[in-house]
Amino acid sequence: MNFNLFFNDFSLPVWARFSGSFFTALILTWISIPTIVKISKFKKLYGRLNDRSSHTDETPNLGGLAIFAGFTLAVVIFTINSEADEIKYLFGAAIVIFLIGIKDDILVIDPRKKLLGQIIASVIIVWLGCIRITDFHHALGIDGISTLSAVIFTSFLLVLLINGFNLIDGIDGLASGVGILTSGIYGLWFLLTGHLTYGIISFSLAGALIAFFRFNISGGKNKIFLGDTGSMLTGLVVAVLTIRFLECELTAPSGFQFKAAPSIAVGVLIVPLFDTLRVFILRLWNGKSPFKADKRHIHHILLKLGFSHPCVTIILLTMNLLFVVIAFLLQDLGDVLDILILTLLAFLLTSVPVLILRYKKQ
């Protein structure tokens, strides 16, 4: 019997592949975390406490290890060979991110080396894997762009989102919650439009993050942090899903196309995108390096106003979902105006707690 032929011909129904990838990632991540926590405590592998920390207790920070295992196994099992060409480059980049992340979580590495690793991962995705944004969807009157422009713009977006998720990972449940929301939205769209591979990637990430989320927001003995490994891996996968969403939307069935797809993506990613750009601009304005960590993030400001970690997470996730709805409702205005409104609204909403905190200090 030709076993290769048997396994190549064997295929699960779509619903089984999607649900299987989701639950495989969820279950493996769920059962891995208690063991990782136990080993971390035995080896004293804790998240670093400093003046920027929003926690006071020593807590293991290797949650990304469980997420990487659950996500990778689920995608490998439920993606068939004929769809796996691009996936090998995603895994190659994920391994690079995993290696620099795990080293930073345990030993701490220079931010420049971390940035170099992120650039290498983006080169694997964009240059070798040819996973890139090639069309601006007529935003600013621009449609198709040159290969060089596509490589530069997509690489910038990848590095931005990897750092964006890394930077919002300052309180319980925020980075993983945003990852669940974004991967869930993309996964549903990929499922409805027949892009099975990226649907499986989306649901695998969502499953792994949901399992992690449960332990991250708990106060029990198995509480764990995402760490740089988990936050950067989440940012990488979400960035790839965003790129494929923008590319696949161009040829999607008419009922699933948007009049302003880039603005929809901005709405989905508003928390990591806007908070990262806002903080970088503030640091440069004050003559500091944009990579110099501080407590200017919106979640830090809300914590200073007296909100708890779960409350801040709920507020920001609700705002994130609201921005998705607004972007969808305003798509008739076109990308430029839609994105401008989203940016101004984000600026106004983040300015309110800043002004309240300044008033309270005075």
N, C-alpha and C positions, 0 to 999 in steps of 0.2 A: 504493500500500500504506500502511495506517495503522500507522506505526512505533510510535506511542504505545500503540495497542492490542496490538501484537505484544509489546512489552516488558512491559506490564502483565500479559499472560497468561502470559508466560514465567516459569517458576519451577523452581529446582533442587530436587533431592531434599533431605530434611532433613540426611542425613549429609554431603552435598556442601556445604551452606551452613555447617554447623558446622565441618567440617574446612577448608573454604575460608577462613572468617574467621580461624581459628587460624593457618594457615600464611601467609596474607597479612600478618597483623600481625607474625608472627615473622620472615618474610623481609625485609619492609620495614624493620623495626627493626634487624635484623642488618646489612643493607647500609648503613644510614644512619649507624650509630655510628662506623665508622672515619673517614668524612668529617667528622662533627661533631668528633671528637677532633682531627683534623688542623687544622681551622679554629680550634678552641679554643686549641690550642697556638700557632698562628701569631699569634692575637690576645691570647694570654696570659689566657684566660678560665678561671681555676682556682677550685676550691673554697677557701673561706677557711680558713686554718690559724690556730688560736688555742689557748688553754689547755684548751679543751673538745674539741679534735679528737683522734680516735683514730688519725689518720694523720699521717705526717711528710713525705710527698712531695706536691708540687704535682700535682694531678690535675684534669682537666676535669670539670665538674659539670653538664653540659647533657644528661644522659641522658634527662631528661624530654621533650626536644624530639623525640627519635627515637620514644619511646613514644607521645607524642601523635599523631605522624604515622601510625605503624603501626596504632594502635588506631582512630583516626578513619576512615582509609581502609577498613579491614576492615569496620567496622560499616556505613559508608555503602554499600559495594558489596553486602553480603549481607543487608541488611535491606530487605524489600520495602515499597512505598509504604503499603500498607494497615495496616502495623504501626508506622509511623514517627511517630505523633502525639506520644507521650511523648518520643521520642528527641531531638526538636529542642530540648526544654528541657534535657536532659542535655548536649547539645552547647553550648547557650548558657552553662550553668554551667561547663562544662569550659573554654570560651574565657576566661571571667573568671579562673578558677584558673590557666590557662596564662599569662595576661598578668601577673598579680601574681607568679607563681612565677618567670617568666623575668626579670622586672625585679629580683627579690630575688637570684636567682642571679648576675646580672651587676653590679648596682649596690648592692644591699642597701637594703631599705625598712624603715620603722618598723613594729614588730610590730602596732601599732594599725591601720595601714593594711592590713596583711596580714589581720588579723581582720575588718576591714570588708569586704574583698573576699570572704572566706569567707562572711560573712553575706549578701552580695548573691547569691552563687552558691546559697546555701541557699534564699533567697527565690524565685529562678527555678525551682528544683526543686519546692519545697513549695507555694508560693502560685500561681505561674503554671502549672506543670506538674501540680499536684494529685497529685504523687507523695508520699504521706505514710502514716504508720501510723495506722490508724483503729480498730484493735482490739487489746486487750491479751491476747487469748487466755485470758481468765478468770484471769489472774494477779491475786492479791489480790482476787479476786471481781469483777474489772472486765473487761467485754467491749468493746462499742463506746464510743468517747469523742467528745466534741464536736469540731466543726471547729476551734475556737480551740485546744483542748488538743492536737489532732492536729498543728496547725501549729507550736505552740511545742515540743512534744516532739520532733517529727521534725527541726526546725531545729537543736535542741540536739544531737541524735544526729549529724547531718551535720557540724556544726562540730567535734564531739568526735572523730569518726573522721578527718576531714581533718587535724586536729592530731595525732591519735594516730599516723598513718602518718608524718607529718612528724617526730615526735619519736623514733620508733624507727629512723629512718634515720641511725644513727650508726656502723654498722659494715657491712662488705661483705656484701651478700646478704640482710640481715635484712628490711628493708621490702619488697623485691621478692619475697623468698621467702614471706613471709606473704601478700603479694598473690597470688602464684601458688597457694598453698594454698587461700585463701578463694575466689578466682574459680573454681578448679577444682571445689571442692565445690559451690558454687552452680550452676555451669554444668552439672554432671552432673544435679543435681536439676531444673533448668529443662528440660533435654533430656528427661528421663524423664517429666516432667509436661506436656510439650507447649507450654511457654512459649518459643517459638522466638526471639523478639526478645531477651529477656534472656539466653537461652542463648548467642546470638551475641555479645552484649556481654561475657559472662563469658569465653568462649573467645578473643575478640579481645584482651581484657586479659591473659589468661594467656599467649597467644602472644607479645605484645609484651614482657611481663616476663621470660619465659624467655630471649628473645634478649638482653635487657639483662643478666640475671643472669650469663650466660656471660662477658661483658666485665667486669662489675663485680667478680667474684671472681677474675679472672685477674690476673697480675702483668705482663702483656705491655705492649706499646707502646700498645695501644688500651684500656687500663683507663679506666673512666669512672664517675662517681658519678651517683646519681639526681637530686640537687638538689631544691630546693623544688618545682620544676615537676613532676617525676616523682612525688615522694612525696605531694604534695597531690592530684594528679590520681588517683593510685591510691586514696587515701583517699576521694575523692569518688565514684568509680565503685563501690568496694566498699560504701560507705554506701547508694547507690541500689540495688544488688543486694540488700543486707540488707533494705531497706524492702520491695522487691518480693517477696522470699522470704517475709517475714512476712505480707504481704497475700495473695499467691497461695496460700500454704499453707492458708488458710481454706477454699478451694474446690477444693483438689487432690483427685485420686482417693484413695479410702480407703487404698490401699496406700502412699501417699506422704505422708500426714498424720502429724504428730507429736503426742504427748500434751503436749509442752512445747516448742513451737517457739521461743519467746523464749530459753529456756535453750540450745537448740541454737545459736542465733545468738551467744549469749554465748560458748559454747565455741569457735566458729569464730573469733571476734574477741578472744579472751582476751588475746593479747599486746598489741595497741595499746590496748585498753580498759583493762585492769588497770594496765599500766605508766604510762599517761597519768594516770589517776586517782590512783595511788599517788604519783607524783612531784608532782602538783599539791597533794595533801594535805600532803606533807612540806614543800614550799616555804611553804605558808600557815602550817603549824605553826611554822616557823622565822621567821615574820614577813617573808617575801619574796614578791614577786609570783609568781603561778603561771606566768607567761610568762617569768620570769627563767631563762635557760638555765643548766644546771649538769651535773654528771656523776653524778647520782643514779640514772640509768636502770639497769635490771638488766643490760643488755649492757655498760655501763661497769664495773659491779661484777665481772662475770665476767672481763672483760679484766684488771682489777687483780689477780685471782687467778691470772693467768698463762695463761689460755686464749687461743688464737689466734682471729682473726676467723672463719675457717671453722668452727672448733670451737664457738664461741659461737652462731653461726648455726644449726648442726646441732642443738645442745642445745635452743635455743628453738623451732625448728620442730618438733622431736620432741615437746616439751612441748605445743605448740599442737595437734598432731594427737592427742595423748593426751587433752587436754581435750575435744576433739570426741567422742571415743569415750566418755569418762566421761559427758558431757552426754546422749549418746544412751542409754546404759545406765541412767541414773538418771531418765529422763523420767517413769516411773511415779510418782515422788515429787511431781510437779507443779513448776511454774515456780519458785515462791518457794524451796522447799527445795533444788531442783536448783541454782539460781543461788547460793544461800547456800553450799552445799557447794563449788561451783566457786570462789567468792570466797575462802573459808577455805583451800582447798587452794592457790590461787595465792599467798595471803599466806604460808602456811607454806613453800612452795617458794622464794619470793623472799627469805624471812627467813634461810634457811640460808646462802647465800653472803654475805649482809650480816654475819651473826654470825661466820662464818669469817674474813672480811676484818678485822673489828674485833679478833678474837682475835690474828690475825697481827700487826696493828699494835701491840698491847699487848706 
